[in-house]
Amino acid sequence: MAGGRSVADIPVTFLALRNDLWHNPHMFRDIRSPGGLLLSTLVMVQLAAASDLPQLSFNQMTDSSELVVSGTVTRTWADWDPDHKYIWTHYELAVSATHKGAAGQTVDIAEPGGQVNGMGMSISGAAAYAVGENVLVFLSRMPNGYLRTAGLGQGKYLLDSSSKVHGQTLFKSDAAGAIRSLDGMSVNQVRQLVGARVRTAAGRAQ
């Protein structure tokens, strides 16, 4: 993952959303008031701000992404990871075009955080998607096998009805003439830029 940060390295907030306090053995212990009433518990881990996220160059974003695809978000759900350590929110993307990598008809985008059975978890910098959104996304493979938005959310772009790309990400300048933003470009322009970077990186690897 870009910047070498894993889920365990970024800000996590667990919140018991109901007074019966869901118990996570990794994070919680029962807390009771003097009267014996079970209290809702808020646990903060690694306090930090979203502004701490590393700024990537376009080349870094592209290189760190296994897939770059565009499509429409069709559904969403939240669940624990296989180790029952973190909650992840999943977004199913119906793929309309693949710009890097090999994607099927749908892609499962997973972002840490969400709500499951009264337990909530939030992580600073996690991207959020809405059903019906048309997006272009850069996706990196996480150690647990999930595909997550590259750059801790910096790799998500909205598409308008004319297939123009909209996003606030300002890329780091790592060379003369470096791409600083994709905002306002067409999907075809982004595809060409991504393809050019993929070919350059492949040539250097040989």
Buried (B, 14 or more C-beta within 10 A) or exposed (E): BBBEBEBEEBBBBBBBBEEEBBEBEEBBEEEEEEEEEBEBBEBEBEEBEEEEBEEBBBBBBBBBBBBBBBBBBEEBEBBBBEEEBBBBBBBBBEBBBBBBBEBEEEBBBBBBBBBBEBBBBBBBBBBBBEEEBBBBBBBBBBEBEBBBBBBBBBBBBBBEEEBBBBBEBEBBEEEEEEBEEBBEBBBEBBBEBBBEBBEEEEEEEE
